[in-house]
Amino acid sequence: MLFSCNKEVILREISIANEIISSHKALTIISSVLLIAKEDILIIKATDFRVSFETEIPISLEKPGDSTVFCSKFLGILRNFPDENVFIIKEGEKLTITNKGNISFKLNSLSVDNFPEIPNSEGATFFSLPQKNFVYMIRQTIFAVSGDETRYFMNGVYMKTKDNELVLVATDGRRLSQVHHLLEENQEDLSGIIIPPKVLGLISKLSSGEGNIELAVKDKLFFTRFDKQKLASTLVDGQFPNYSRVIPQNQELNFSVNRDEFSAALRRVSLLSDQKTKRIILSLSQNSIILKSDESEIGEAEEKIGCLYDGPGVDFALNHTYLSEPLRVIEEKEITVEFTESHKAITLISPTNSSFFHIVMPMQME
């Protein structure tokens, strides 16, 4: 095998591959990346058995072939290589990385035959939507995924299609985020699946935002392809909670506030909140909100901002992270917060965008 390619192009793809398999430090086939050079393209494959990655880049090919290479060492070499073309040569069990001048690295490779088989999407039915829309949906939900491994059925984002609408939901039991998108093509209903956040994070990071992304489910595997990238992931095996039961109905009270002003005040007041409970108090009165941290050995903080509200005074105790994370991904300038009582769920929505909502359960008032 002998080919050359642009250093920055291959570096980007090997960096992605290394993210997938970085937890495997030992020199084994699972900590290696597979390179296949043919027809002026280099196919790059990596897997940790749960998530698989495949992409291709253009190369100048002199001799086709394939090889595995220990990914983290290969990445380290590429990062420190001069900004010029990289020549990669496979001879026997050695892979040489050189500039055909004064630089030469030789890495041992393991047998290609031992590289794990990448899941095949052949026969799967794909549906598509714009990349930017799916990335937006990921950003609106992924932060609400539970990190509690004992509640593994919440360790992912729930996805379903119904009536030609794609729905994503995430919850950790104290908050819930939901977003939907109307598909442009006729799509058979997809019963709910739970997608691990690792693969969704990769999609969000790798997406160019241009063109469509294609999604499919087959044999308890989630497949996606966009640009020249292909990803496959095992699904979280479990029953997602019946989230529709916790979605509040007929919340009669609400206030509207500037998102940036609310977010900035929240960020400042949270500096003196208890690091463990992350509790802050929102005191709502006529056209104003007072944000307060609990008094502690460190001190306390208080800030007053304006809002649009005409109703009785109400105090909420809330985890400031559960507010700041949805505020970070909401793009609209104004948000509306709907509620009924201080101890019941509040809902963050946009008055101009009905595609999403975020639900937060209050904490106990002391």
SULQUI-V278441 format. One record per residue. SS is DSSP state (a for helix, b for strand, c for the rest). BURIAL is I if it has 9 or more other ideal C-beta (glycine too) atoms within 8 Angstrom, else O. Layout:
BEGIN
SS&BURIAL  SS&BURIAL
END
This chain:
BEGIN
c&I  b&I  b&I  b&I  b&I  b&O  a&I  a&O  a&I  a&I  a&I  a&O  a&I  a&I  a&I  a&I  a&I  a&I  a&O  a&I  a&I  c&O  c&O  c&I  c&O  c&O  c&O  c&O  a&I  a&I  a&I  b&I  b&I  b&I  b&I  b&O  b&I  b&O  c&O  c&O  b&I  b&I  b&I  b&I  b&I  b&I  b&I  c&I  c&O  c&O  b&I  b&I  b&I  b&I  b&I  b&O  b&I  b&O  c&I  b&O  b&I  b&O  b&O  c&O  b&O  b&I  b&I  b&I  b&I  b&I  a&I  a&I  a&I  a&I  a&I  a&O  a&I  a&I  a&O  c&O  c&I  c&O  c&O  c&O  b&I  b&I  b&I  b&I  b&I  b&I  b&O  c&O  c&O  b&I  b&I  b&I  b&I  b&I  c&I  c&O  c&O  c&O  c&O  b&O  b&O  b&O  b&I  b&O  c&I  c&I  c&O  a&I  a&O  a&O  c&I  c&O  c&O  c&I  c&O  c&O  c&I  c&O  c&O  c&I  c&O  c&I  b&I  b&O  b&I  b&O  a&I  a&I  a&I  a&I  a&I  a&I  a&I  a&I  a&I  a&I  a&I  a&I  a&I  a&I  c&I  c&I  c&O  c&O  a&O  a&O  a&I  a&O  a&I  a&I  c&I  c&I  b&I  b&I  b&I  b&I  b&I  b&O  c&O  c&I  b&I  b&I  b&I  b&I  b&I  b&I  b&I  c&I  c&O  c&O  b&I  b&I  b&I  b&I  b&I  b&I  b&I  b&O  c&I  c&O  c&O  c&O  c&I  c&O  c&O  b&I  b&O  b&O  b&I  b&I  b&I  c&I  a&I  a&I  a&I  a&I  a&I  a&I  a&I  a&I  a&O  a&I  c&I  c&O  c&O  c&O  c&O  b&O  b&I  b&I  b&I  b&I  b&I  b&O  c&O  c&O  b&I  b&I  b&I  b&I  b&I  b&I  c&O  c&O  b&I  b&I  b&I  b&I  b&I  b&I  b&I  c&I  c&O  c&O  c&O  c&I  c&O  c&O  a&I  a&O  a&O  a&I  c&I  c&I  c&O  c&O  c&I  c&O  b&I  b&I  b&I  b&I  b&I  b&O  a&I  a&O  a&I  a&I  a&I  a&O  a&I  a&I  a&I  a&I  a&I  a&I  a&O  a&I  c&I  c&I  c&O  c&O  c&O  c&I  b&I  b&I  b&I  b&I  b&I  b&I  b&I  c&O  c&O  b&I  b&I  b&I  b&I  b&I  b&I  c&I  c&O  c&I  c&O  c&O  c&O  c&I  c&I  b&I  b&I  b&O  b&I  b&O  c&I  b&O  c&I  c&O  c&O  c&O  c&O  b&I  b&I  b&I  b&I  b&I  b&I  a&I  a&O  a&I  a&I  a&I  a&I  a&I  a&I  a&O  a&I  c&I  c&O  c&I  c&O  b&I  b&I  b&I  b&I  b&I  b&I  c&O  c&O  c&I  c&O  c&I  c&I  b&I  b&I  b&I  b&I  c&I  c&O  c&O  c&O  c&O  c&O  b&I  b&O  b&I  b&I  b&I  c&O  c&I  c&I  c&O  c&I  c&O
END
